[in-house]
Amino acid sequence: MPFVEALEAYKEEHFVPFHTPGHKIGVGAPATLKAWMDPALPYDLGVMYALDDLHEPEGSLKEAQDLAAQLYGADYTWFSINGTTALIETMIMGTVGAGDTIIIPREAHRSVMGGLILSGAKPVYLEGRFDERFGVPLGTTPSEVETVLNEHPEAKAIVLVNPNYYGIAIDLEAIVLLAHKKGVIVLVDEAHGAHLPFGKNLPKSALACGADLVAQSTHKLIGSLTQTSMLHGQDMLINERRITQVHQILQSTSPNYIFLASLDMARHQMATKGRELVTKAEMLAQELRRDLQNIPGINVPAAEDFNGLYDYDATKVLIDFYELGLTGVEAEKLLRKEGIEVELVQAYHVLVLITLGDTKD
Ligand SMILES: Cc1ncc(COP(=O)(O)O)c(C=O)c1O
């Protein structure tokens, strides 16, 4: 863990801190902050050029990013302390400009709208499909993408969400081929997919499908701290320098070093134990699905229960209460009374996530 090790070595030097942050390695921190985070506060350092710089990494942070690129099979990786939100904006601003056409899905996250506003690009929409029974978006298809590409030969880039919040994946490999045939850059919002390469029965990762730029929320489904994400790029159609410059614009000039270190730690955890941990999560999710399905009135749809689904990440467990006449909001309230907090509430269902943080208990 090159960046983590650099921080640890720096701490051991015991420099007297005449620099930001004002709490000075925890000494001046409010009592509650100290009580919560005492051992971590010496690593909460300001921009220390001795410790490399997110905005122009050359040392241990560059090494950490390169190791992440190697693990995920990318040519470049950029760390983010502004989540995938800033990275999606980076992908858009880094590839299209004012007046350029970009194809986006209707089900896109609000950061795609942010990217449109910031870049001035013109959107063309993919309507996608919707499962009426369960009330979930199923994403787009190669034939819809082909139609839109033919109608808009001027399009420069396409944004795709894969997998979506529900774990539903599209035929990304076929879509990438269609887009690349026309020289269109493929940007993938893989916020819910940092665990994919380590699973047994999970959808194929966007990089493996040939996407050009892929933004992942490392914090969502694997082990880094909230707000931390990675952007991965493959060489062919992107301009690495331009992406780096936009990344600089959209990241704080005071990146939190504990956040950055947590990305290095999460990468190391996946490199050494990723397969074991993610496979275990898949097994636990299957058990949970089986047990829930045995409860009368409760439905836990599997891949084949959705109408025309391409692929599915079964660690996202949708629990449907329609037959019991309960809305998602009502079910959430009942579950909360039992001490259970869910991820997402919609229509007649709630969504729960099984990750490397779950145990059989
Ligand atoms: C599909 C999708 N894309 C992007 C994001 C933004 O990710 P982050 O929270 O890491 O900024 C989210 C967050 O919920 C999301 O669900």
PDBQT file of the ligand as one rigid body, heavy atoms in Angstrom, charges set to zero:
ROOT
HETATM    1  C1  LIG A 401     -26.034   5.244 -10.429  1.00  0.00    +0.000 C 
HETATM    2  C2  LIG A 401     -25.239   6.219  -9.623  1.00  0.00    +0.000 A 
HETATM    3  N1  LIG A 401     -24.279   6.946 -10.222  1.00  0.00    +0.000 NA
HETATM    4  C3  LIG A 401     -23.519   7.817  -9.533  1.00  0.00    +0.000 A 
HETATM    5  C4  LIG A 401     -23.697   8.027  -8.192  1.00  0.00    +0.000 A 
HETATM    6  C5  LIG A 401     -22.819   9.014  -7.485  1.00  0.00    +0.000 C 
HETATM    7  O1  LIG A 401     -21.868   8.349  -6.715  1.00  0.00    +0.000 OA
HETATM    8  P1  LIG A 401     -21.139   8.998  -5.446  1.00  0.00    +0.000 P 
HETATM    9  O2  LIG A 401     -22.114   8.874  -4.310  1.00  0.00    +0.000 OA
HETATM   10  O3  LIG A 401     -19.933   8.133  -5.246  1.00  0.00    +0.000 OA
HETATM   11  O4  LIG A 401     -20.820  10.405  -5.743  1.00  0.00    +0.000 OA
HETATM   12  C6  LIG A 401     -24.676   7.297  -7.519  1.00  0.00    +0.000 A 
HETATM   13  C7  LIG A 401     -24.907   7.521  -6.088  1.00  0.00    +0.000 C 
HETATM   14  O5  LIG A 401     -25.839   7.105  -5.485  1.00  0.00    +0.000 OA
HETATM   15  C8  LIG A 401     -25.471   6.371  -8.251  1.00  0.00    +0.000 A 
HETATM   16  O6  LIG A 401     -26.424   5.652  -7.656  1.00  0.00    +0.000 OA
ENDROOT
TORSDOF 0
